[in-house]
Amino acid sequence: MFNDFSWLQARSTQQNRLFERWVVLNSNLRIAVIEIDAGKSIPTARLVSESIPAQLIRINPRDADGPKGTISISLGSLGALSAINELLNRTIN
């Protein structure tokens, strides 16, 4: 991420364009973004998650807070995903 001298800017730019296109093409759908362990010190992933018109589920043991409407889970990733899995299994069965 830092001092990466083999960084391919053109590839990143293309990926970003494709992602932005996907967001626009799917803006009529109900989308959920599950963000795991993205901290506040380098907020790049948090800013992307918050910019998408979707239900944000933020999993972070220290920094789970988010904008209004965020589902904040103050657990580590394994604990949170295990709990979500258990809830889904109960709902389906």
mmCIF file of the C-alpha atoms, coordinates in Angstrom:
data_MODEL
# 
_entry.id   MODEL 
# 
loop_
_atom_site.group_PDB 
_atom_site.id 
_atom_site.type_symbol 
_atom_site.label_atom_id 
_atom_site.label_alt_id 
_atom_site.label_comp_id 
_atom_site.label_asym_id 
_atom_site.label_entity_id 
_atom_site.label_seq_id 
_atom_site.pdbx_PDB_ins_code 
_atom_site.Cartn_x 
_atom_site.Cartn_y 
_atom_site.Cartn_z 
_atom_site.occupancy 
_atom_site.B_iso_or_equiv 
_atom_site.pdbx_formal_charge 
_atom_site.auth_seq_id 
_atom_site.auth_comp_id 
_atom_site.auth_asym_id 
_atom_site.auth_atom_id 
_atom_site.pdbx_PDB_model_num 
ATOM 1  C CA . MET A 1 1  ? 0.000   0.000   0.000   1.00 0.00 ? 1  MET A CA 1 
ATOM 2  C CA . PHE A 1 2  ? 2.874   2.355   0.746   1.00 0.00 ? 2  PHE A CA 1 
ATOM 3  C CA . ASN A 1 3  ? 6.119   2.584   -1.246  1.00 0.00 ? 3  ASN A CA 1 
ATOM 4  C CA . ASP A 1 4  ? 4.781   0.030   -3.706  1.00 0.00 ? 4  ASP A CA 1 
ATOM 5  C CA . PHE A 1 5  ? 7.001   0.710   -6.683  1.00 0.00 ? 5  PHE A CA 1 
ATOM 6  C CA . SER A 1 6  ? 5.238   -1.870  -8.848  1.00 0.00 ? 6  SER A CA 1 
ATOM 7  C CA . TRP A 1 7  ? 1.877   -0.057  -8.472  1.00 0.00 ? 7  TRP A CA 1 
ATOM 8  C CA . LEU A 1 8  ? -0.063  -0.030  -11.755 1.00 0.00 ? 8  LEU A CA 1 
ATOM 9  C CA . GLN A 1 9  ? -2.034  3.215   -11.755 1.00 0.00 ? 9  GLN A CA 1 
ATOM 10 C CA . ALA A 1 10 ? -3.784  2.450   -15.069 1.00 0.00 ? 10 ALA A CA 1 
ATOM 11 C CA . ARG A 1 11 ? -5.065  -0.853  -13.693 1.00 0.00 ? 11 ARG A CA 1 
ATOM 12 C CA . SER A 1 12 ? -6.371  0.817   -10.538 1.00 0.00 ? 12 SER A CA 1 
ATOM 13 C CA . THR A 1 13 ? -8.056  3.542   -12.552 1.00 0.00 ? 13 THR A CA 1 
ATOM 14 C CA . GLN A 1 14 ? -9.779  0.943   -14.745 1.00 0.00 ? 14 GLN A CA 1 
ATOM 15 C CA . GLN A 1 15 ? -10.911 -1.073  -11.715 1.00 0.00 ? 15 GLN A CA 1 
ATOM 16 C CA . ASN A 1 16 ? -12.300 2.101   -10.143 1.00 0.00 ? 16 ASN A CA 1 
ATOM 17 C CA . ARG A 1 17 ? -14.247 2.928   -13.325 1.00 0.00 ? 17 ARG A CA 1 
ATOM 18 C CA . LEU A 1 18 ? -15.705 -0.586  -13.427 1.00 0.00 ? 18 LEU A CA 1 
ATOM 19 C CA . PHE A 1 19 ? -16.670 -0.382  -9.768  1.00 0.00 ? 19 PHE A CA 1 
ATOM 20 C CA . GLU A 1 20 ? -18.339 3.021   -10.209 1.00 0.00 ? 20 GLU A CA 1 
ATOM 21 C CA . ARG A 1 21 ? -20.217 1.656   -13.246 1.00 0.00 ? 21 ARG A CA 1 
ATOM 22 C CA . TRP A 1 22 ? -21.381 -1.361  -11.223 1.00 0.00 ? 22 TRP A CA 1 
ATOM 23 C CA . VAL A 1 23 ? -22.678 0.920   -8.462  1.00 0.00 ? 23 VAL A CA 1 
ATOM 24 C CA . VAL A 1 24 ? -24.666 3.001   -10.961 1.00 0.00 ? 24 VAL A CA 1 
ATOM 25 C CA . LEU A 1 25 ? -26.040 -0.032  -12.833 1.00 0.00 ? 25 LEU A CA 1 
ATOM 26 C CA . ASN A 1 26 ? -27.183 -1.617  -9.561  1.00 0.00 ? 26 ASN A CA 1 
ATOM 27 C CA . SER A 1 27 ? -28.464 1.498   -7.818  1.00 0.00 ? 27 SER A CA 1 
ATOM 28 C CA . ASN A 1 28 ? -32.040 0.213   -8.089  1.00 0.00 ? 28 ASN A CA 1 
ATOM 29 C CA . LEU A 1 29 ? -31.209 -2.924  -6.067  1.00 0.00 ? 29 LEU A CA 1 
ATOM 30 C CA . ARG A 1 30 ? -31.023 -3.381  -2.306  1.00 0.00 ? 30 ARG A CA 1 
ATOM 31 C CA . ILE A 1 31 ? -27.304 -3.759  -1.662  1.00 0.00 ? 31 ILE A CA 1 
ATOM 32 C CA . ALA A 1 32 ? -25.490 -4.433  1.592   1.00 0.00 ? 32 ALA A CA 1 
ATOM 33 C CA . VAL A 1 33 ? -21.846 -3.621  2.139   1.00 0.00 ? 33 VAL A CA 1 
ATOM 34 C CA . ILE A 1 34 ? -20.094 -5.630  4.831   1.00 0.00 ? 34 ILE A CA 1 
ATOM 35 C CA . GLU A 1 35 ? -16.979 -3.756  5.873   1.00 0.00 ? 35 GLU A CA 1 
ATOM 36 C CA . ILE A 1 36 ? -14.589 -5.700  8.089   1.00 0.00 ? 36 ILE A CA 1 
ATOM 37 C CA . ASP A 1 37 ? -11.859 -4.176  10.271  1.00 0.00 ? 37 ASP A CA 1 
ATOM 38 C CA . ALA A 1 38 ? -11.453 -0.916  8.364   1.00 0.00 ? 38 ALA A CA 1 
ATOM 39 C CA . GLY A 1 39 ? -10.021 1.500   10.886  1.00 0.00 ? 39 GLY A CA 1 
ATOM 40 C CA . LYS A 1 40 ? -10.039 5.267   11.182  1.00 0.00 ? 40 LYS A CA 1 
ATOM 41 C CA . SER A 1 41 ? -6.292  5.873   10.864  1.00 0.00 ? 41 SER A CA 1 
ATOM 42 C CA . ILE A 1 42 ? -6.350  5.190   7.096   1.00 0.00 ? 42 ILE A CA 1 
ATOM 43 C CA . PRO A 1 43 ? -10.033 5.670   6.243   1.00 0.00 ? 43 PRO A CA 1 
ATOM 44 C CA . THR A 1 44 ? -9.912  4.786   2.539   1.00 0.00 ? 44 THR A CA 1 
ATOM 45 C CA . ALA A 1 45 ? -12.139 1.690   2.773   1.00 0.00 ? 45 ALA A CA 1 
ATOM 46 C CA . ARG A 1 46 ? -14.503 3.435   5.214   1.00 0.00 ? 46 ARG A CA 1 
ATOM 47 C CA . LEU A 1 47 ? -14.976 6.337   2.811   1.00 0.00 ? 47 LEU A CA 1 
ATOM 48 C CA . VAL A 1 48 ? -15.763 3.988   -0.083  1.00 0.00 ? 48 VAL A CA 1 
ATOM 49 C CA . SER A 1 49 ? -18.244 2.014   2.020   1.00 0.00 ? 49 SER A CA 1 
ATOM 50 C CA . GLU A 1 50 ? -19.962 5.199   3.147   1.00 0.00 ? 50 GLU A CA 1 
ATOM 51 C CA . SER A 1 51 ? -20.206 6.576   -0.402  1.00 0.00 ? 51 SER A CA 1 
ATOM 52 C CA . ILE A 1 52 ? -22.224 3.645   -1.794  1.00 0.00 ? 52 ILE A CA 1 
ATOM 53 C CA . PRO A 1 53 ? -26.026 3.854   -1.581  1.00 0.00 ? 53 PRO A CA 1 
ATOM 54 C CA . ALA A 1 54 ? -26.321 0.631   0.393   1.00 0.00 ? 54 ALA A CA 1 
ATOM 55 C CA . GLN A 1 55 ? -26.952 -0.776  3.853   1.00 0.00 ? 55 GLN A CA 1 
ATOM 56 C CA . LEU A 1 56 ? -23.591 -0.546  5.602   1.00 0.00 ? 56 LEU A CA 1 
ATOM 57 C CA . ILE A 1 57 ? -22.679 -3.261  8.076   1.00 0.00 ? 57 ILE A CA 1 
ATOM 58 C CA . ARG A 1 58 ? -19.475 -2.244  9.811   1.00 0.00 ? 58 ARG A CA 1 
ATOM 59 C CA . ILE A 1 59 ? -17.556 -4.876  11.777  1.00 0.00 ? 59 ILE A CA 1 
ATOM 60 C CA . ASN A 1 60 ? -14.755 -3.489  13.903  1.00 0.00 ? 60 ASN A CA 1 
ATOM 61 C CA . PRO A 1 61 ? -13.940 -4.197  17.561  1.00 0.00 ? 61 PRO A CA 1 
ATOM 62 C CA . ARG A 1 62 ? -12.792 -0.597  18.214  1.00 0.00 ? 62 ARG A CA 1 
ATOM 63 C CA . ASP A 1 63 ? -14.263 1.633   15.480  1.00 0.00 ? 63 ASP A CA 1 
ATOM 64 C CA . ALA A 1 64 ? -17.661 0.198   14.546  1.00 0.00 ? 64 ALA A CA 1 
ATOM 65 C CA . ASP A 1 65 ? -19.476 3.547   14.513  1.00 0.00 ? 65 ASP A CA 1 
ATOM 66 C CA . GLY A 1 66 ? -20.664 4.945   11.210  1.00 0.00 ? 66 GLY A CA 1 
ATOM 67 C CA . PRO A 1 67 ? -23.134 7.299   9.590   1.00 0.00 ? 67 PRO A CA 1 
ATOM 68 C CA . LYS A 1 68 ? -26.829 7.177   10.447  1.00 0.00 ? 68 LYS A CA 1 
ATOM 69 C CA . GLY A 1 69 ? -28.320 3.821   9.482   1.00 0.00 ? 69 GLY A CA 1 
ATOM 70 C CA . THR A 1 70 ? -25.075 1.880   9.853   1.00 0.00 ? 70 THR A CA 1 
ATOM 71 C CA . ILE A 1 71 ? -25.353 -1.517  11.513  1.00 0.00 ? 71 ILE A CA 1 
ATOM 72 C CA . SER A 1 72 ? -22.358 -1.407  13.861  1.00 0.00 ? 72 SER A CA 1 
ATOM 73 C CA . ILE A 1 73 ? -20.940 -4.648  15.218  1.00 0.00 ? 73 ILE A CA 1 
ATOM 74 C CA . SER A 1 74 ? -18.220 -4.184  17.853  1.00 0.00 ? 74 SER A CA 1 
ATOM 75 C CA . LEU A 1 75 ? -16.640 -7.616  17.538  1.00 0.00 ? 75 LEU A CA 1 
ATOM 76 C CA . GLY A 1 76 ? -13.658 -9.114  15.785  1.00 0.00 ? 76 GLY A CA 1 
ATOM 77 C CA . SER A 1 77 ? -14.268 -10.412 12.279  1.00 0.00 ? 77 SER A CA 1 
ATOM 78 C CA . LEU A 1 78 ? -14.519 -14.126 13.141  1.00 0.00 ? 78 LEU A CA 1 
ATOM 79 C CA . GLY A 1 79 ? -16.874 -13.535 16.055  1.00 0.00 ? 79 GLY A CA 1 
ATOM 80 C CA . ALA A 1 80 ? -19.096 -11.189 14.056  1.00 0.00 ? 80 ALA A CA 1 
ATOM 81 C CA . LEU A 1 81 ? -19.280 -13.397 10.965  1.00 0.00 ? 81 LEU A CA 1 
ATOM 82 C CA . SER A 1 82 ? -19.986 -16.464 13.127  1.00 0.00 ? 82 SER A CA 1 
ATOM 83 C CA . ALA A 1 83 ? -22.828 -14.600 14.874  1.00 0.00 ? 83 ALA A CA 1 
ATOM 84 C CA . ILE A 1 84 ? -24.267 -13.445 11.531  1.00 0.00 ? 84 ILE A CA 1 
ATOM 85 C CA . ASN A 1 85 ? -24.067 -17.011 10.215  1.00 0.00 ? 85 ASN A CA 1 
ATOM 86 C CA . GLU A 1 86 ? -25.876 -18.329 13.291  1.00 0.00 ? 86 GLU A CA 1 
ATOM 87 C CA . LEU A 1 87 ? -28.646 -15.737 12.929  1.00 0.00 ? 87 LEU A CA 1 
ATOM 88 C CA . LEU A 1 88 ? -29.065 -16.522 9.235   1.00 0.00 ? 88 LEU A CA 1 
ATOM 89 C CA . ASN A 1 89 ? -29.260 -20.242 9.952   1.00 0.00 ? 89 ASN A CA 1 
ATOM 90 C CA . ARG A 1 90 ? -31.970 -19.630 12.557  1.00 0.00 ? 90 ARG A CA 1 
ATOM 91 C CA . THR A 1 91 ? -33.916 -17.451 10.126  1.00 0.00 ? 91 THR A CA 1 
ATOM 92 C CA . ILE A 1 92 ? -33.705 -19.973 7.279   1.00 0.00 ? 92 ILE A CA 1 
ATOM 93 C CA . ASN A 1 93 ? -34.486 -23.051 9.373   1.00 0.00 ? 93 ASN A CA 1 
# 
